[in-house]
């Protein structure tokens, strides 16, 4: 499996919360482009659902969260955990000094064969193997 880019959780949160119109517009475009060109991992699904149901300024109802899961997150969900996946995440954490969960996001993007990782939370422009981290809100 190989797709163009990996989408981090923060993109989905900006799309759903609508607290920043500029970031929401960018997030809408990224998510639209992701169908067929992008992917996410199980971790992004978990973080996104937890945030939109429990932590968001205006949380989604259970039914709304389930609809978002089925219509947006599930079609993009390609990467599942394995022992090798976690080993790669630990190696990335050790080498690049990212936190453990960010290292797992990077490992997932590499496992999916992505060229770009779209995230506001990591170092814009950094290359890790064939992967380049990009902040789409920059």
C-alpha positions in Angstrom: 0.0 0.0 0.0 1.3 3.4 -0.8 -0.5 6.7 -0.6 0.7 10.3 -1.0 0.3 11.6 2.5 -0.6 10.9 6.1 -3.0 13.1 8.1 -2.4 13.8 11.8 -5.2 14.2 14.3 -5.1 18.0 14.6 -6.3 18.4 11.0 -9.5 16.6 11.8 -10.0 18.5 15.0 -9.7 21.9 13.2 -12.2 20.7 10.6 -14.7 19.7 13.2 -14.4 22.4 15.8 -14.6 25.4 13.5 -13.0 27.7 16.1 -10.5 29.1 13.6 -12.1 29.7 10.2 -8.8 29.8 8.3 -7.6 26.5 9.8 -11.0 25.0 9.3 -10.9 25.9 5.6 -7.4 24.4 5.2 -8.5 21.3 7.1 -11.5 20.9 4.9 -9.3 21.0 1.8 -6.8 18.5 3.3 -9.5 16.0 4.3 -11.2 16.3 0.9 -7.9 15.6 -0.8 -7.1 12.7 1.5 -9.9 10.5 0.1 -7.9 8.5 -2.4 -4.6 10.3 -1.7 -4.1 10.1 2.0 -4.4 7.8 5.0 -4.5 7.6 8.8 -3.7 5.0 11.5 -5.7 3.5 14.3 -4.0 6.1 16.6 -5.5 9.0 14.7 -8.9 7.4 14.9 -8.6 7.0 18.6 -7.3 10.5 19.3 -9.8 12.1 17.0 -12.9 10.3 18.5 -11.7 10.9 22.1 -11.2 14.6 21.4 -14.4 15.2 19.5 -16.6 13.4 22.0 -14.9 14.4 25.3 -12.5 17.3 24.9 -13.9 19.5 22.1 -15.2 23.0 22.8 -18.5 21.8 21.4 -18.4 18.0 21.6 -20.2 15.8 19.0 -22.9 13.5 20.1 -22.3 9.8 20.0 -24.4 9.5 16.8 -22.5 12.4 15.1 -19.1 10.8 16.1 -20.2 7.5 14.6 -21.2 9.2 11.4 -17.8 11.0 11.2 -16.1 7.7 11.9 -17.9 5.9 9.1 -17.8 8.7 6.5 -14.4 10.2 7.0 -12.1 8.3 9.3 -12.8 4.7 8.3 -12.2 5.3 4.6 -8.8 6.7 5.4 -7.8 4.2 8.0 -5.0 2.0 6.6 -2.4 1.4 9.3 -2.8 -1.1 12.2 -0.4 -1.9 15.0 2.1 -4.7 15.0 5.3 -5.6 16.9 7.4 -4.3 14.0 5.4 -1.1 13.9 6.1 -0.4 17.6 9.8 -1.2 17.2 10.0 1.3 14.4 8.2 3.9 16.6 10.7 3.3 19.4 13.6 3.7 16.9 12.2 7.0 15.6 11.7 8.2 19.2 15.3 7.4 20.0 16.8 8.9 16.9 14.7 12.0 16.4 13.7 12.8 20.0 10.0 13.0 19.2 7.5 11.9 21.9 6.4 8.3 21.8 3.0 9.0 20.3 4.3 11.4 17.6 6.9 8.7 16.8 4.1 6.2 16.2 2.5 8.7 13.8 5.7 9.0 11.9 6.1 5.2 11.9 2.6 4.8 10.6 3.2 7.3 7.8 6.4 5.4 6.8 4.6 2.1 7.0 1.9 3.4 4.6 4.6 4.5 2.1 3.7 8.2 2.4 5.9 10.9 1.1 4.4 13.6 3.3 3.1 13.8 6.9 0.6 16.7 7.5 0.8 17.8 11.1 0.9 21.0 13.0 2.6 19.3 16.0 6.0 18.3 14.5 9.0 20.1 12.9 7.9 21.5 9.5 10.3 20.5 6.8 12.0 17.7 8.6 12.8 14.6 6.5 12.7 11.1 8.0 13.6 8.6 5.3 11.4 9.4 2.3 8.9 11.2 4.5 8.7 15.0 4.8 6.8 16.6 7.7 4.6 19.5 6.6 2.5 21.9 8.6 -0.5 22.6 6.4 -1.5 25.6 8.5 1.8 27.4 8.1 
